[in-house]
Amino acid sequence: MGRQLAWYALAILAVVVVGAIVVSIIKSLLGLIWYLLVGAVVVGGAVYLYGRAKGSIGGRKFRGIRR
């Protein structure tokens, strides 16, 4: 009886430890994805603003069309 109880306790402890590790890994991955998304939005906004500023300085509305 005592040996069986020890195995159950060990199994429960193993599930708790593995669960804590998995939660930690998932939390880290979600944080990384969040930072990548925010970085992509910031870089995209900077490229957009750069294009608008460059277009307004040049004075041409359609820079890519030349006749």
C-alpha positions in Angstrom: 0.0 0.0 0.0 2.8 2.4 0.9 4.7 1.7 -2.2 1.7 2.3 -4.4 1.0 5.6 -2.7 4.6 6.7 -3.3 4.2 6.0 -7.0 1.0 8.0 -7.2 2.7 10.9 -5.4 5.6 10.7 -7.8 3.3 10.6 -10.8 1.4 13.7 -9.6 4.7 15.5 -8.9 5.9 14.7 -12.4 2.7 16.0 -14.0 3.0 19.2 -12.0 6.7 19.7 -12.9 6.1 19.0 -16.6 3.0 21.2 -16.6 5.0 24.1 -15.1 7.7 23.7 -17.7 5.2 23.6 -20.6 3.4 26.7 -19.3 6.7 28.5 -19.0 7.7 27.7 -22.6 4.3 28.7 -24.0 4.4 32.0 -22.0 7.9 32.7 -23.5 6.7 31.9 -27.0 3.6 34.1 -26.8 5.8 36.9 -25.4 8.2 36.5 -28.4 5.3 36.5 -30.9 3.9 39.6 -29.2 7.2 41.5 -29.5 7.6 40.4 -33.2 4.1 41.7 -34.0 4.7 45.0 -32.3 8.1 45.3 -34.1 6.5 44.6 -37.4 3.8 47.3 -36.8 6.5 49.8 -35.8 8.7 49.1 -38.8 5.7 49.1 -41.2 4.6 52.5 -39.8 8.1 53.9 -40.2 8.3 52.7 -43.8 4.8 54.2 -44.5 5.8 57.5 -42.9 9.1 57.6 -44.8 7.3 57.1 -48.1 4.8 59.8 -47.3 7.6 62.2 -46.3 9.7 61.4 -49.4 6.7 61.9 -51.7 5.8 65.2 -50.1 9.3 66.5 -50.5 9.6 65.5 -54.1 6.3 67.1 -55.0 5.2 64.3 -57.2 2.1 62.4 -56.4 2.9 59.4 -58.6 6.6 58.9 -58.4 6.6 55.5 -60.2 4.9 56.7 -63.4 7.2 58.4 -65.8 6.1 59.6 -69.3 
